[in-house]
Amino acid sequence: MAKSQPSVLVDPVYSSVITLLIIVMACVELCDAVTVVDVYRLVQYDLAGVPFGSRLAALNHHAGSSLFSSSAAAGAAADLSRTVLILPVRELNLTFIKEYIELRKPLGGLLLLLPPVFNPQNIDSAGISDHDSAKDIIKEDLRELEQLLIHANIPYPVYFGFEDDRVNAVLADVKKNDATGQLATATTGGYKLVVSAPEPRKIASPTITNIQGWLPGLKADGDSNQLPTIAVVASYDTFGAAPALSVGSDSNGSGVVALLELARLFSILYSSPKTRGRYNLLFVLTSGGPYNYNGTHKWLRSLDQRLRETIDYSICLNSIGSVSNELWIHVSKPPDNIYIKQIFEGFSSVSEKLGLKVGLKHKKINISNPRRHIYGLEGKNIDIFADDSSLSVNPSYIRSWLQFLSTTPRVAPFLSKNDPLIMALKKELADHTVEVNVQHEVLDGMFTFYDSTSGRLHVYQGLDDLITLFWRPTSRKVKTA
């Protein structure tokens, strides 16, 4: 009896555990997520110590839709602090989002669904999307939304995802439940959205990398003076609301592609003394462009003073891709300046022969304003046609690089020194130029970025309270024993 008595007291505990274990094992298939999709977190950064962007990464709340939020706004105030709103960008209500963000209303999280045409993986084999008309329908609202999100301090997780059949089916079911005006829970047939992610950490000593290549010009006999230099510059990194999605076909993939093609063409010309010009050519790919031209500043400071003084002309290629045959020259000096007039006339004369139109824009640049270049731009694409001569533009070369850049996220703080993108750009410049140098610098301390830029979203249904359904408080007798 002395041996059997403890078992009588402990058996209820074992029975409960065994019962729960059997239930869980029996529900393994039922416990699996309804769907699992990739999601991309809103950027999190500090500017001069002031926090911006999404401040959390982990997500574990019930799903709601715009139908419930609208009915709640019209009726009794609902507590959405434990609700993740799923909002397709196609149905975007900027007024509602502004209200929640600017008034800092409680919300469990926000999942913004982008149309499939915005997915970088949907760019075709030529690197050119054929969905420009579909993008134009919502791009203005999306641009405004992006500016709103990256310039706000949002105390809950914000993720971007892409519409597909699985996600749309879940959303349709959520809307059906929300149409009743009562927010569904897991026990009443609703869905729960879960992203397991650790607390975001600061990126320690984020680096920016500049890459430059050199094509020396031809000196005349007996000429001891250093040749003048023409610098061709393009910023290769980009910035957007979601770093893991920021590919920037036109910001600034188009400028990078043009620089590489110019380097390739001039490497052919400069390979022979007969066609080599009396100008040195300097090709520079800079980083940190979205952060007040941080990389360009560091490149200029590190540049040999004698070389810097030889730069007679510099052209910065930025966002030159367009769906129309129109280009713009941006200048900081007045258009009536003699030198500016000469340059503009030269561009206009050549472009006219190619059937292109060139316009001139004058705007002074205030480099003292650090927030001027925290931005996000939707990329465009470029079509180029040329003949088959050896010195003509190579459409295949351009399209292959455009495809690569249009599917490769490249937000500077998240690129390591040996990132495949940086190594590929270095190799390409080395193939067409000489004395290729790579400069690694620490990003200006005014900017602080955080990791956790993407994750896996698990959507569960009906099993949120599985443990609580079968758990019962142990009796006082068992506790005492």
KOLBA-335795 format. One record per residue (C-alpha): y, z, x; residue in one letter; residue number from 0. Coordinates in Angstrom, 2 decimals. Example, Ala and Ser with C-alpha at 12.3 -4.5 7.8 and 13.67 -1.06 7.14 Angstrom:
[[-4.50 7.80 12.30] 'A' 0] [[-1.06 7.14 13.67] 'S' 1] 
! end
This chain:
[[0.00 0.00 0.00] 'M' 0] [[2.32 0.72 2.92] 'A' 1] [[1.83 -2.88 4.11] 'K' 2] [[2.21 -4.48 0.70] 'S' 3] [[5.35 -2.64 -0.39] 'Q' 4] [[7.82 -4.48 1.93] 'P' 5] [[6.46 -7.82 0.79] 'S' 6] [[7.23 -6.95 -2.82] 'V' 7] [[10.84 -6.27 -1.90] 'L' 8] [[11.26 -9.37 0.28] 'V' 9] [[9.36 -11.83 -1.90] 'D' 10] [[12.37 -12.57 -4.20] 'P' 11] [[14.40 -13.64 -1.19] 'V' 12] [[11.64 -15.85 0.13] 'Y' 13] [[11.05 -17.27 -3.34] 'S' 14] [[14.71 -18.22 -3.71] 'S' 15] [[14.79 -19.88 -0.32] 'V' 16] [[11.55 -21.77 -0.94] 'I' 17] [[12.73 -22.85 -4.39] 'T' 18] [[16.04 -24.11 -3.05] 'L' 19] [[14.26 -25.88 -0.17] 'L' 20] [[11.93 -27.67 -2.59] 'I' 21] [[14.88 -28.72 -4.75] 'I' 22] [[16.79 -30.05 -1.77] 'V' 23] [[13.73 -31.95 -0.50] 'M' 24] [[13.15 -33.40 -3.94] 'A' 25] [[16.78 -34.55 -4.08] 'C' 26] [[16.98 -36.15 -0.63] 'V' 27] [[17.47 -39.62 -2.04] 'E' 28] [[19.86 -38.33 -4.67] 'L' 29] [[21.88 -36.54 -2.00] 'C' 30] [[22.50 -39.70 -0.02] 'D' 31] [[26.04 -41.04 -0.20] 'A' 32] [[26.71 -43.62 -2.87] 'V' 33] [[28.40 -45.67 -0.17] 'T' 34] [[29.68 -45.30 3.39] 'V' 35] [[32.67 -47.35 4.57] 'V' 36] [[34.94 -47.51 7.60] 'D' 37] [[38.41 -46.07 7.12] 'V' 38] [[41.47 -45.99 9.36] 'Y' 39] [[43.84 -43.04 9.58] 'R' 40] [[47.61 -43.22 9.33] 'L' 41] [[49.23 -42.78 12.74] 'V' 42] [[50.08 -39.23 13.79] 'Q' 43] [[52.84 -38.75 16.35] 'Y' 44] [[55.77 -36.56 17.36] 'D' 45] [[59.17 -37.94 18.26] 'L' 46] [[61.21 -35.50 20.35] 'A' 47] [[59.05 -32.70 18.94] 'G' 48] [[59.53 -33.73 15.30] 'V' 49] [[56.18 -34.42 13.54] 'P' 50] [[55.56 -37.70 11.71] 'F' 51] [[52.65 -39.43 10.06] 'G' 52] [[49.42 -37.94 8.74] 'S' 53] [[48.87 -34.42 10.12] 'R' 54] [[45.21 -33.99 9.11] 'L' 55] [[42.02 -36.01 9.58] 'A' 56] [[39.18 -34.18 7.78] 'A' 57] [[38.69 -35.01 4.12] 'L' 58] [[36.50 -33.29 1.51] 'N' 59] [[37.86 -33.57 -2.03] 'H' 60] [[37.18 -35.16 -5.39] 'H' 61] [[38.35 -38.71 -6.08] 'A' 62] [[41.13 -39.56 -8.50] 'G' 63] [[42.99 -42.71 -9.45] 'S' 64] [[46.45 -43.82 -10.51] 'S' 65] [[45.39 -43.52 -14.17] 'L' 66] [[45.01 -39.76 -13.91] 'F' 67] [[48.14 -39.32 -11.81] 'S' 68] [[50.15 -41.28 -14.38] 'S' 69] [[48.83 -39.27 -17.31] 'S' 70] [[49.42 -36.03 -15.40] 'A' 71] [[52.98 -37.03 -14.66] 'A' 72] [[53.61 -37.74 -18.31] 'A' 73] [[51.92 -34.60 -19.54] 'G' 74] [[51.10 -31.23 -18.10] 'A' 75] [[51.61 -30.81 -14.38] 'A' 76] [[48.24 -31.24 -12.69] 'A' 77] [[47.18 -29.67 -9.42] 'D' 78] [[46.10 -32.54 -7.17] 'L' 79] [[45.85 -30.41 -4.04] 'S' 80] [[42.07 -30.90 -4.08] 'R' 81] [[42.13 -34.55 -5.14] 'T' 82] [[42.06 -37.73 -3.08] 'V' 83] [[43.91 -40.51 -4.85] 'L' 84] [[42.43 -43.99 -4.39] 'I' 85] [[45.25 -46.52 -4.66] 'L' 86] [[44.69 -50.27 -4.21] 'P' 87] [[47.69 -51.88 -2.56] 'V' 88] [[47.54 -54.62 -5.19] 'R' 89] [[48.47 -51.97 -7.79] 'E' 90] [[50.94 -50.19 -5.55] 'L' 91] [[53.47 -47.92 -7.23] 'N' 92] [[56.01 -47.20 -4.50] 'L' 93] [[58.04 -44.93 -6.77] 'T' 94] [[55.04 -42.68 -7.30] 'F' 95] [[54.20 -42.55 -3.58] 'I' 96] [[57.82 -41.89 -2.63] 'K' 97] [[57.93 -39.02 -5.11] 'E' 98] [[54.84 -37.38 -3.66] 'Y' 99] [[55.89 -37.86 -0.04] 'I' 100] [[59.59 -37.10 -0.27] 'E' 101] [[59.16 -34.11 -2.59] 'L' 102] [[56.11 -32.97 -0.57] 'R' 103] [[53.98 -32.53 -3.69] 'K' 104] [[50.50 -31.12 -3.04] 'P' 105] [[47.76 -33.70 -2.63] 'L' 106] [[44.29 -33.48 -1.15] 'G' 107] [[44.48 -36.90 0.45] 'G' 108] [[45.34 -40.54 -0.01] 'L' 109] [[43.08 -43.58 0.37] 'L' 110] [[44.97 -46.88 0.33] 'L' 111] [[42.80 -49.94 -0.26] 'L' 112] [[43.92 -53.18 1.38] 'L' 113] [[42.80 -56.60 0.12] 'P' 114] [[40.02 -58.19 2.23] 'P' 115] [[42.48 -60.83 3.52] 'V' 116] [[44.16 -58.14 5.63] 'F' 117] [[40.96 -57.26 7.43] 'N' 118] [[41.18 -58.58 11.04] 'P' 119] [[37.48 -59.43 10.85] 'Q' 120] [[38.23 -62.03 8.17] 'N' 121] [[40.21 -64.26 10.54] 'I' 122] [[38.37 -67.55 10.81] 'D' 123] [[36.89 -69.06 13.96] 'S' 124] [[40.17 -70.80 14.79] 'A' 125] [[41.97 -67.49 14.76] 'G' 126] [[44.16 -68.52 11.84] 'I' 127] [[43.94 -66.91 8.42] 'S' 128] [[44.04 -69.24 5.44] 'D' 129] [[45.19 -66.51 3.06] 'H' 130] [[48.92 -66.51 3.78] 'D' 131] [[49.82 -67.15 0.14] 'S' 132] [[47.78 -64.15 -0.99] 'A' 133] [[49.39 -61.98 1.66] 'K' 134] [[52.89 -63.05 0.64] 'D' 135] [[52.36 -61.58 -2.84] 'I' 136] [[52.23 -57.99 -1.60] 'I' 137] [[53.59 -58.10 1.96] 'K' 138] [[57.07 -56.90 1.01] 'E' 139] [[55.72 -53.84 -0.80] 'D' 140] [[53.30 -53.23 2.04] 'L' 141] [[56.07 -53.43 4.62] 'R' 142] [[58.15 -50.91 2.66] 'E' 143] [[55.13 -48.65 2.26] 'L' 144] [[54.44 -48.78 5.99] 'E' 145] [[57.99 -47.79 6.87] 'Q' 146] [[57.79 -44.93 4.38] 'L' 147] [[54.51 -43.60 5.76] 'L' 148] [[55.26 -43.73 9.48] 'I' 149] [[58.67 -42.07 9.10] 'H' 150] [[57.44 -39.14 6.98] 'A' 151] [[55.67 -35.87 7.76] 'N' 152] [[52.60 -35.93 5.51] 'I' 153] [[50.58 -32.67 5.39] 'P' 154] [[47.32 -34.26 4.20] 'Y' 155] [[44.98 -37.03 5.42] 'P' 156] [[46.02 -40.61 4.70] 'V' 157] [[43.47 -43.35 5.27] 'Y' 158] [[43.38 -47.12 4.87] 'F' 159] [[40.28 -48.96 3.77] 'G' 160] [[39.37 -52.42 2.53] 'F' 161] [[38.35 -53.48 -0.94] 'E' 162] [[34.77 -54.58 -1.34] 'D' 163] [[32.16 -54.57 -4.11] 'D' 164] [[30.95 -51.04 -3.31] 'R' 165] [[34.37 -49.44 -3.16] 'V' 166] [[35.60 -51.34 -6.21] 'N' 167] [[32.59 -50.15 -8.23] 'A' 168] [[33.35 -46.53 -7.32] 'V' 169] [[37.03 -46.98 -8.17] 'L' 170] [[36.18 -48.54 -11.54] 'A' 171] [[34.01 -45.53 -12.37] 'D' 172] [[36.74 -43.11 -11.25] 'V' 173] [[39.30 -44.92 -13.43] 'K' 174] [[36.95 -44.74 -16.38] 'K' 175] [[36.69 -40.97 -16.01] 'N' 176] [[40.43 -40.53 -15.38] 'D' 177] [[41.32 -42.52 -18.49] 'A' 178] [[40.25 -39.48 -20.51] 'T' 179] [[43.10 -37.50 -18.93] 'G' 180] [[40.73 -34.91 -17.48] 'Q' 181] [[40.07 -35.04 -13.77] 'L' 182] [[36.35 -35.44 -13.14] 'A' 183] [[34.45 -33.22 -10.73] 'T' 184] [[31.14 -33.66 -8.99] 'A' 185] [[29.37 -31.65 -11.69] 'T' 186] [[30.83 -33.78 -14.48] 'T' 187] [[29.96 -37.14 -13.03] 'G' 188] [[32.80 -37.62 -10.58] 'G' 189] [[32.86 -38.57 -6.92] 'Y' 190] [[33.63 -36.68 -3.77] 'K' 191] [[35.14 -38.31 -0.69] 'L' 192] [[34.18 -36.86 2.69] 'V' 193] [[35.40 -37.74 6.17] 'V' 194] [[34.05 -35.39 8.83] 'S' 195] [[36.58 -35.27 11.65] 'A' 196] [[37.77 -32.58 14.08] 'P' 197] [[41.36 -31.48 14.17] 'E' 198] [[43.42 -34.27 15.84] 'P' 199] [[44.30 -33.56 19.46] 'R' 200] [[47.27 -34.66 21.50] 'K' 201] [[46.64 -37.59 23.81] 'I' 202] [[47.23 -36.17 27.28] 'A' 203] [[49.40 -38.29 29.59] 'S' 204] [[49.22 -41.55 27.61] 'P' 205] [[49.68 -44.53 29.92] 'T' 206] [[51.38 -47.86 29.49] 'I' 207] [[50.40 -50.76 31.70] 'T' 208] [[52.51 -53.71 32.87] 'N' 209] [[50.95 -56.83 34.38] 'I' 210] [[52.86 -59.43 36.37] 'Q' 211] [[51.93 -62.68 38.09] 'G' 212] [[53.95 -64.84 40.48] 'W' 213] [[54.32 -68.57 41.09] 'L' 214] [[56.49 -69.19 44.21] 'P' 215] [[58.83 -72.16 44.14] 'G' 216] [[59.29 -74.79 46.84] 'L' 217] [[61.94 -74.15 49.47] 'K' 218] [[63.85 -77.05 51.04] 'A' 219] [[63.51 -77.55 54.80] 'D' 220] [[65.81 -75.22 56.69] 'G' 221] [[66.75 -73.32 53.56] 'D' 222] [[66.61 -69.65 54.49] 'S' 223] [[68.05 -68.39 51.21] 'N' 224] [[65.72 -66.85 48.69] 'Q' 225] [[65.02 -69.08 45.70] 'L' 226] [[66.29 -68.12 42.25] 'P' 227] [[63.72 -66.76 39.81] 'T' 228] [[62.98 -67.41 36.16] 'I' 229] [[61.21 -64.51 34.43] 'A' 230] [[59.02 -65.09 31.38] 'V' 231] [[58.31 -61.79 29.63] 'V' 232] [[56.22 -60.78 26.61] 'A' 233] [[55.16 -57.41 25.25] 'S' 234] [[51.42 -57.42 24.55] 'Y' 235] [[51.04 -54.16 22.63] 'D' 236] [[51.91 -53.56 19.02] 'T' 237] [[52.45 -50.77 16.51] 'F' 238] [[51.55 -50.19 12.89] 'G' 239] [[50.80 -47.57 10.28] 'A' 240] [[47.12 -47.49 11.29] 'A' 241] [[46.61 -47.80 15.08] 'P' 242] [[42.97 -48.85 14.65] 'A' 243] [[44.12 -51.83 12.53] 'L' 244] [[47.26 -52.82 14.46] 'S' 245] [[46.46 -56.24 15.85] 'V' 246] [[49.87 -57.89 15.46] 'G' 247] [[49.10 -61.61 15.53] 'S' 248] [[52.83 -62.22 15.68] 'D' 249] [[53.86 -58.84 17.03] 'S' 250] [[53.35 -59.80 19.64] 'N' 251] [[50.16 -61.84 19.94] 'G' 252] [[52.06 -65.10 19.59] 'S' 253] [[54.37 -64.29 22.52] 'G' 254] [[51.43 -63.32 24.75] 'V' 255] [[49.58 -66.54 23.93] 'V' 256] [[52.70 -68.61 24.71] 'A' 257] [[53.18 -66.82 28.04] 'L' 258] [[49.56 -67.40 29.09] 'L' 259] [[49.76 -71.07 28.15] 'E' 260] [[53.03 -71.49 30.09] 'L' 261] [[51.41 -69.84 33.11] 'A' 262] [[48.44 -72.20 32.82] 'R' 263] [[50.63 -75.30 32.56] 'L' 264] [[53.00 -74.35 35.39] 'F' 265] [[50.09 -73.40 37.63] 'S' 266] [[49.07 -77.07 37.44] 'I' 267] [[52.60 -78.25 38.25] 'L' 268] [[53.04 -75.75 41.08] 'Y' 269] [[49.70 -76.63 42.64] 'S' 270] [[51.34 -79.67 44.30] 'S' 271] [[54.54 -79.73 46.42] 'P' 272] [[55.52 -82.93 44.63] 'K' 273] [[55.79 -81.18 41.25] 'T' 274] [[56.67 -77.66 42.30] 'R' 275] [[60.14 -76.60 41.20] 'G' 276] [[62.82 -74.92 43.28] 'R' 277] [[62.53 -71.82 41.12] 'Y' 278] [[60.15 -68.92 41.47] 'N' 279] [[58.37 -68.16 38.21] 'L' 280] [[57.59 -64.58 37.28] 'L' 281] [[55.24 -63.95 34.32] 'F' 282] [[55.28 -60.39 33.01] 'V' 283] [[53.21 -58.77 30.26] 'L' 284] [[54.81 -55.46 29.37] 'T' 285] [[53.62 -52.48 27.35] 'S' 286] [[55.50 -49.87 25.35] 'G' 287] [[57.66 -52.44 23.59] 'G' 288] [[57.61 -50.59 20.25] 'P' 289] [[58.80 -47.43 22.00] 'Y' 290] [[62.30 -48.44 22.94] 'N' 291] [[61.01 -51.02 25.46] 'Y' 292] [[59.60 -48.18 27.56] 'N' 293] [[57.34 -50.43 29.62] 'G' 294] [[60.08 -52.96 30.31] 'T' 295] [[62.41 -50.21 31.54] 'H' 296] [[59.75 -48.90 33.93] 'K' 297] [[58.94 -52.40 35.16] 'W' 298] [[62.59 -53.15 35.95] 'L' 299] [[63.03 -49.84 37.75] 'R' 300] [[59.97 -50.46 39.91] 'S' 301] [[60.85 -54.10 40.67] 'L' 302] [[61.98 -54.81 44.21] 'D' 303] [[65.77 -54.91 44.20] 'Q' 304] [[65.91 -58.13 46.23] 'R' 305] [[63.64 -59.85 43.73] 'L' 306] [[65.53 -58.44 40.76] 'R' 307] [[68.79 -59.85 42.13] 'E' 308] [[67.26 -63.34 42.32] 'T' 309] [[66.46 -63.47 38.59] 'I' 310] [[68.72 -66.19 37.31] 'D' 311] [[67.30 -66.41 33.81] 'Y' 312] [[64.90 -64.37 31.69] 'S' 313] [[63.25 -65.37 28.44] 'I' 314] [[61.48 -62.79 26.29] 'C' 315] [[58.87 -64.31 24.01] 'L' 316] [[58.54 -62.18 20.90] 'N' 317] [[57.18 -63.03 17.45] 'S' 318] [[57.44 -66.79 17.85] 'I' 319] [[54.58 -67.54 15.46] 'G' 320] [[55.65 -68.96 12.14] 'S' 321] [[54.19 -70.76 9.15] 'V' 322] [[57.17 -73.13 9.34] 'S' 323] [[58.46 -75.30 12.18] 'N' 324] [[61.40 -73.05 12.90] 'E' 325] [[62.20 -70.87 15.91] 'L' 326] [[64.99 -68.41 16.58] 'W' 327] [[66.74 -67.53 19.82] 'I' 328] [[68.03 -63.96 19.84] 'H' 329] [[70.89 -63.28 22.24] 'V' 330] [[72.98 -60.19 22.98] 'S' 331] [[75.98 -62.17 24.26] 'K' 332] [[78.35 -63.97 21.85] 'P' 333] [[77.18 -67.46 20.81] 'P' 334] [[80.42 -68.98 22.09] 'D' 335] [[79.56 -67.88 25.63] 'N' 336] [[79.36 -71.02 27.81] 'I' 337] [[76.03 -70.02 29.31] 'Y' 338] [[74.52 -69.22 25.89] 'I' 339] [[75.79 -72.54 24.54] 'K' 340] [[74.12 -74.41 27.39] 'Q' 341] [[70.79 -72.67 26.82] 'I' 342] [[70.88 -73.20 23.08] 'F' 343] [[71.72 -76.89 23.45] 'E' 344] [[68.82 -77.29 25.84] 'G' 345] [[66.36 -75.69 23.42] 'F' 346] [[67.74 -77.66 20.49] 'S' 347] [[67.47 -80.97 22.34] 'S' 348] [[63.83 -80.45 23.27] 'V' 349] [[62.78 -78.95 19.95] 'S' 350] [[64.33 -81.83 18.02] 'E' 351] [[62.01 -84.25 19.79] 'K' 352] [[59.06 -82.07 18.73] 'L' 353] [[60.15 -81.90 15.10] 'G' 354] [[61.14 -78.24 15.34] 'L' 355] [[64.31 -76.46 14.33] 'K' 356] [[65.90 -73.80 16.51] 'V' 357] [[68.42 -71.27 15.23] 'G' 358] [[70.61 -68.78 17.09] 'L' 359] [[71.01 -65.09 16.23] 'K' 360] [[73.43 -62.75 17.95] 'H' 361] [[72.86 -59.01 17.86] 'K' 362] [[73.75 -56.27 20.28] 'K' 363] [[70.80 -54.08 21.22] 'I' 364] [[71.29 -50.33 21.04] 'N' 365] [[68.65 -49.14 23.49] 'I' 366] [[69.86 -45.55 23.16] 'S' 367] [[68.32 -45.21 19.71] 'N' 368] [[64.65 -44.28 20.21] 'P' 369] [[63.75 -44.64 16.54] 'R' 370] [[64.86 -48.23 16.43] 'R' 371] [[61.50 -49.28 17.80] 'H' 372] [[59.03 -47.18 15.90] 'I' 373] [[57.97 -49.85 13.48] 'Y' 374] [[55.10 -51.84 12.04] 'G' 375] [[55.08 -55.59 11.54] 'L' 376] [[52.58 -57.79 9.78] 'E' 377] [[51.50 -60.66 12.00] 'G' 378] [[51.88 -64.35 11.32] 'K' 379] [[50.01 -67.22 12.90] 'N' 380] [[50.87 -70.31 14.86] 'I' 381] [[49.70 -73.93 14.66] 'D' 382] [[50.25 -76.14 17.70] 'I' 383] [[49.39 -79.81 18.02] 'F' 384] [[49.45 -81.80 21.25] 'A' 385] [[48.05 -84.92 22.84] 'D' 386] [[45.18 -84.98 25.33] 'D' 387] [[47.12 -85.42 28.57] 'S' 388] [[46.40 -83.03 31.44] 'S' 389] [[49.79 -81.33 31.10] 'L' 390] [[49.80 -81.01 27.32] 'S' 391] [[49.44 -77.84 25.33] 'V' 392] [[45.79 -76.92 24.88] 'N' 393] [[45.17 -75.99 21.21] 'P' 394] [[41.66 -74.65 21.92] 'S' 395] [[42.94 -72.34 24.63] 'Y' 396] [[45.71 -71.05 22.37] 'I' 397] [[43.45 -70.53 19.37] 'R' 398] [[40.80 -68.68 21.36] 'S' 399] [[43.39 -66.25 22.71] 'W' 400] [[45.06 -65.91 19.31] 'L' 401] [[41.72 -65.09 17.72] 'Q' 402] [[41.03 -62.47 20.38] 'F' 403] [[44.44 -60.84 20.00] 'L' 404] [[44.35 -61.07 16.20] 'S' 405] [[41.17 -58.97 16.09] 'T' 406] [[41.95 -56.49 18.88] 'T' 407] [[43.94 -53.32 18.08] 'P' 408] [[46.32 -52.60 20.98] 'R' 409] [[48.62 -49.66 20.35] 'V' 410] [[49.67 -48.61 23.84] 'A' 411] [[48.91 -44.86 23.82] 'P' 412] [[45.32 -45.61 22.80] 'F' 413] [[44.67 -48.12 25.61] 'L' 414] [[43.16 -46.73 28.80] 'S' 415] [[43.96 -48.11 32.26] 'K' 416] [[40.66 -50.00 32.28] 'N' 417] [[40.71 -51.11 28.67] 'D' 418] [[38.90 -54.48 28.25] 'P' 419] [[42.09 -56.01 26.82] 'L' 420] [[44.13 -55.07 29.89] 'I' 421] [[41.39 -56.28 32.23] 'M' 422] [[41.17 -59.60 30.35] 'A' 423] [[44.94 -60.17 30.55] 'L' 424] [[44.94 -59.30 34.25] 'K' 425] [[42.11 -61.74 34.94] 'K' 426] [[43.81 -64.51 32.98] 'E' 427] [[47.08 -64.15 34.89] 'L' 428] [[45.14 -64.02 38.15] 'A' 429] [[43.53 -67.37 37.27] 'D' 430] [[46.94 -69.05 36.94] 'H' 431] [[49.27 -67.11 39.26] 'T' 432] [[49.28 -65.32 42.61] 'V' 433] [[50.12 -61.79 43.67] 'E' 434] [[49.08 -60.28 40.35] 'V' 435] [[50.18 -56.64 40.15] 'N' 436] [[49.22 -54.01 37.60] 'V' 437] [[51.59 -51.09 37.06] 'Q' 438] [[50.38 -47.93 35.30] 'H' 439] [[53.06 -45.58 34.00] 'E' 440] [[53.10 -42.51 31.76] 'V' 441] [[54.69 -43.10 28.37] 'L' 442] [[58.09 -41.52 27.88] 'D' 443] [[57.65 -37.81 27.10] 'G' 444] [[59.75 -38.20 23.96] 'M' 445] [[56.67 -39.66 22.26] 'F' 446] [[53.48 -37.67 21.57] 'T' 447] [[50.47 -39.27 19.92] 'F' 448] [[47.27 -37.82 18.46] 'Y' 449] [[43.70 -39.13 18.44] 'D' 450] [[41.29 -39.53 15.50] 'S' 451] [[42.44 -42.96 14.36] 'T' 452] [[39.36 -43.98 12.36] 'S' 453] [[36.31 -42.53 10.68] 'G' 454] [[33.45 -43.02 8.25] 'R' 455] [[34.08 -42.27 4.61] 'L' 456] [[31.06 -40.93 2.68] 'H' 457] [[31.25 -41.15 -1.10] 'V' 458] [[29.03 -38.66 -2.94] 'Y' 459] [[28.36 -38.29 -6.65] 'Q' 460] [[27.21 -35.29 -8.71] 'G' 461] [[25.97 -33.05 -5.89] 'L' 462] [[29.06 -31.17 -4.80] 'D' 463] [[27.87 -27.88 -6.23] 'D' 464] [[24.16 -28.20 -5.44] 'L' 465] [[24.04 -24.91 -3.54] 'I' 466] [[26.11 -22.95 -6.05] 'T' 467] [[24.02 -24.26 -8.94] 'L' 468] [[20.90 -22.55 -7.62] 'F' 469] [[22.37 -19.64 -5.68] 'W' 470] [[22.34 -16.26 -7.39] 'R' 471] [[23.67 -12.98 -6.00] 'P' 472] [[20.82 -10.78 -4.78] 'T' 473] [[20.18 -7.61 -6.74] 'S' 474] [[21.43 -4.25 -5.58] 'R' 475] [[17.83 -3.15 -5.12] 'K' 476] [[17.05 -5.96 -2.68] 'V' 477] [[20.33 -5.38 -0.84] 'K' 478] [[19.49 -1.69 -0.43] 'T' 479] [[16.01 -2.45 0.82] 'A' 480] 
! end
